[in-house]
Amino acid sequence: MHDVVIIGGGLYGSSTAYHLLRRDPGLDVCIVEPDPGFEHAASARSNGGVRILFSQAESIRMSQYGHAFYAAFPDAMAIDGEPAALDLFRRGYLIIATRPEQVEDMSANLELQRSLGCRVEAHDAESLSAAFPSLRTDDVRMAVHSPDDMWIDPYGATVGLLRKARAMGAALRRARVVGVDIDGGIARSVRLDDGTTLAGEWLVNATGAWAPELCRLVGFDVPVVPLPMMAYYFETRAEIDAFGVTIDQDAVGFRPEGAGYITLIQRLDIAGRFQWEADHDLFEERSWPRLAHRVPAFESLKVMSSYCCHYAMNRFDGNLLLGAWPGEPENFLIATGASGHGLQHAPAAGRALSELILDRAFCTLDLSRFGCARVVEDRPDPERGFTA
Ligand SMILES: Cc1cc2nc3c(=O)[nH]c(=O)nc-3n(C[C@H](O)[C@H](O)[C@H](O)COP(=O)(O)OP(=O)(O)OC[C@H]3O[C@@H](n4cnc5c(N)ncnc54)[C@H](O)[C@@H]3O)c2cc1C
């Protein structure tokens, strides 16, 4: 019998294992992961962005922990004195508003962000154009720039965290969970696709976009679906500003990647199914005109590669679902639905899950706002303003 069986070894699963073992190195933790090279996990294929530009204080605080966690990553995840490699680019986030209602949200969020100690600069069209001359700004009403925000290498973070959790004593079982045994209202064990069973005092469903399948095996439905996200890497010969993560709230986002840039298309029209290839025509029809509108130098660009992976999209309110589901086994915890902001919140969410297991309560940061009761009680609690 393991103390904790963690299903899924992406950032949420590994972060939970890491925080559990940091608190209690004697715990018996087992991670079940069929794909430890992370060919399909969102964690390894994400955009890697970490920002404090949220509207909910809990999300800002989670990102602040994410900032500290990833900045300390090389030393904190060192094994036998060998630092973990993690590329980190602290080049800021820029979010652009072109509509009055966006300005209203942005202004309210700015006040909260500053009250929580975040460095955020507000721009009008004129000051934005001076700061980023490559941008078209004649339709811009307001923009915010958070210079301390960053992106990281998501693959390095995912692999480094799992490796560290294993070095701290977590067992890794290369298998897929295909069943969950419940008895007397308690989750007892998971059944694996190799025919074996693993028993645990606690079971954690950290399977991201696959989490709904496992919840269904236990007997409840979460309002989470895989949302195909098509990612395109492109290059341009034009000289443009040193952008960080840049988001035009109406149209398109991009960030530098290697010698070029990366941009995403959300496929809401096919939400609910897994799709592993990007559609090239869609880039030309949808992204390119919008990119060239915001940065005229992008008139000339070349797509070099593309792929498709998935948000665990919470259709209810776009936010994380954390903890036990009301009326279901209290020792079956879930963490899913963080849509496009889960990488930056995985450190805080893993710490929170470790507290639910070791202390039966949130201790360092109260994340009850993201509890599953809000779904059952029909109290959606979405972010205000820009969401991902
Ligand atoms: C294109 C894209 C861009 C993104 N950009 C950002 C960003 O800039 N900033 C940000 O904060 N977040 C971003 N995100 C979101 C973030 O990547 C995710 O929220 C986060 O990585 C989810 O981590 P996870 O561990 O829950 O899921 P995953 O990383 O998907 O891991 C789940 C794991 O569970 C395993 N699994 C599945 N089924 C089973 C089973 N039955 N048994 C055992 N294991 C199983 C899978 O193999 C997988 O490894 C982005 C996501 C995408 C797709």
The ligand as an SDF file (V2000), in Angstrom:
LIG
                    3D

 53 58  0  0  0  0  0  0  0  0999 V2000
   -0.2880   25.0790  -26.3280 C   0  0  0  0  0  0  0  0  0  0  0  0
   -0.3290   25.3260  -24.8480 C   0  0  0  0  0  0  0  0  0  0  0  0
    0.2260   26.4910  -24.3320 C   0  0  0  0  0  0  0  0  0  0  0  0
    0.1910   26.7290  -22.9540 C   0  0  0  0  0  0  0  0  0  0  0  0
    0.7880   27.8470  -22.4650 N   0  0  0  0  0  0  0  0  0  0  0  0
    0.8310   28.0490  -21.1310 C   0  0  0  0  0  0  0  0  0  0  0  0
    1.5300   29.1660  -20.5960 C   0  0  0  0  0  0  0  0  0  0  0  0
    2.1090   29.9680  -21.3320 O   0  0  0  0  0  0  0  0  0  0  0  0
    1.5370   29.3230  -19.2540 N   0  0  0  0  0  0  0  0  0  0  0  0
    0.9090   28.4580  -18.4120 C   0  0  0  0  0  0  0  0  0  0  0  0
    0.9410   28.6600  -17.1980 O   0  0  0  0  0  0  0  0  0  0  0  0
    0.2510   27.3790  -18.8830 N   0  0  0  0  0  0  0  0  0  0  0  0
    0.1950   27.1520  -20.2130 C   0  0  0  0  0  0  0  0  0  0  0  0
   -0.4600   26.0620  -20.7160 N   0  0  0  0  0  0  0  0  0  0  0  0
   -1.1910   25.1890  -19.7940 C   0  0  0  0  0  0  0  0  0  0  0  0
   -0.2890   24.1970  -19.0750 C   0  0  0  0  0  0  0  0  0  0  0  0
    0.6100   23.6380  -20.0050 O   0  0  0  0  0  0  0  0  0  0  0  0
   -1.1250   23.1080  -18.4310 C   0  0  0  0  0  0  0  0  0  0  0  0
   -2.1650   23.6920  -17.6660 O   0  0  0  0  0  0  0  0  0  0  0  0
   -0.3190   22.2310  -17.4980 C   0  0  0  0  0  0  0  0  0  0  0  0
    0.8980   21.8750  -18.0850 O   0  0  0  0  0  0  0  0  0  0  0  0
   -1.1130   20.9830  -17.1480 C   0  0  0  0  0  0  0  0  0  0  0  0
   -0.2670   20.0990  -16.4560 O   0  0  0  0  0  0  0  0  0  0  0  0
   -0.8030   18.6750  -16.0270 P   0  0  0  0  0  0  0  0  0  0  0  0
    0.2900   18.0250  -15.2690 O   0  0  0  0  0  0  0  0  0  0  0  0
   -2.1240   18.8430  -15.3400 O   0  0  0  0  0  0  0  0  0  0  0  0
   -1.1600   17.9350  -17.3890 O   0  0  0  0  0  0  0  0  0  0  0  0
   -0.1990   17.2560  -18.4740 P   0  0  0  0  0  0  0  0  0  0  0  0
    1.0700   17.9700  -18.5770 O   0  0  0  0  0  0  0  0  0  0  0  0
   -1.0010   17.0670  -19.7110 O   0  0  0  0  0  0  0  0  0  0  0  0
    0.1370   15.8550  -17.8300 O   0  0  0  0  0  0  0  0  0  0  0  0
   -0.8420   14.8630  -17.6840 C   0  0  0  0  0  0  0  0  0  0  0  0
   -0.1410   13.5350  -17.7330 C   0  0  0  0  0  0  0  0  0  0  0  0
   -1.0950   12.5100  -17.4010 O   0  0  0  0  0  0  0  0  0  0  0  0
   -0.7600   11.3620  -18.1460 C   0  0  0  0  0  0  0  0  0  0  0  0
   -1.9500   10.5050  -18.2240 N   0  0  0  0  0  0  0  0  0  0  0  0
   -3.0430   10.6850  -18.9950 C   0  0  0  0  0  0  0  0  0  0  0  0
   -3.9270    9.6820  -18.8020 N   0  0  0  0  0  0  0  0  0  0  0  0
   -3.3740    8.8610  -17.8790 C   0  0  0  0  0  0  0  0  0  0  0  0
   -3.8080    7.6480  -17.2620 C   0  0  0  0  0  0  0  0  0  0  0  0
   -4.9930    7.0990  -17.5370 N   0  0  0  0  0  0  0  0  0  0  0  0
   -2.9720    7.0440  -16.3710 N   0  0  0  0  0  0  0  0  0  0  0  0
   -1.7740    7.5940  -16.0540 C   0  0  0  0  0  0  0  0  0  0  0  0
   -1.3290    8.7540  -16.6180 N   0  0  0  0  0  0  0  0  0  0  0  0
   -2.1120    9.3740  -17.5110 C   0  0  0  0  0  0  0  0  0  0  0  0
   -0.3240   11.8870  -19.4950 C   0  0  0  0  0  0  0  0  0  0  0  0
    0.5070   10.9460  -20.1700 O   0  0  0  0  0  0  0  0  0  0  0  0
    0.4050   13.1770  -19.1140 C   0  0  0  0  0  0  0  0  0  0  0  0
    1.7980   13.0050  -19.0460 O   0  0  0  0  0  0  0  0  0  0  0  0
   -0.4390   25.7890  -22.0820 C   0  0  0  0  0  0  0  0  0  0  0  0
   -0.9850   24.6090  -22.6010 C   0  0  0  0  0  0  0  0  0  0  0  0
   -0.9450   24.3740  -23.9720 C   0  0  0  0  0  0  0  0  0  0  0  0
   -1.5400   23.1150  -24.5100 C   0  0  0  0  0  0  0  0  0  0  0  0
  1  2  1  0
  2  3  1  0
  2 52  2  0
  3  4  2  0
  4  5  1  0
  4 50  1  0
  5  6  2  0
  6  7  1  0
  6 13  1  0
  7  8  2  0
  7  9  1  0
  9 10  1  0
 10 11  2  0
 10 12  1  0
 12 13  2  0
 13 14  1  0
 14 15  1  0
 14 50  1  0
 15 16  1  0
 16 17  1  0
 16 18  1  0
 18 19  1  0
 18 20  1  0
 20 21  1  0
 20 22  1  0
 22 23  1  0
 23 24  1  0
 24 25  2  0
 24 26  1  0
 24 27  1  0
 27 28  1  0
 28 29  2  0
 28 30  1  0
 28 31  1  0
 31 32  1  0
 32 33  1  0
 33 34  1  0
 33 48  1  0
 34 35  1  0
 35 36  1  0
 35 46  1  0
 36 37  1  0
 36 45  1  0
 37 38  2  0
 38 39  1  0
 39 40  1  0
 39 45  2  0
 40 41  1  0
 40 42  2  0
 42 43  1  0
 43 44  2  0
 44 45  1  0
 46 47  1  0
 46 48  1  0
 48 49  1  0
 50 51  2  0
 51 52  1  0
 52 53  1  0
M  END
$$$$
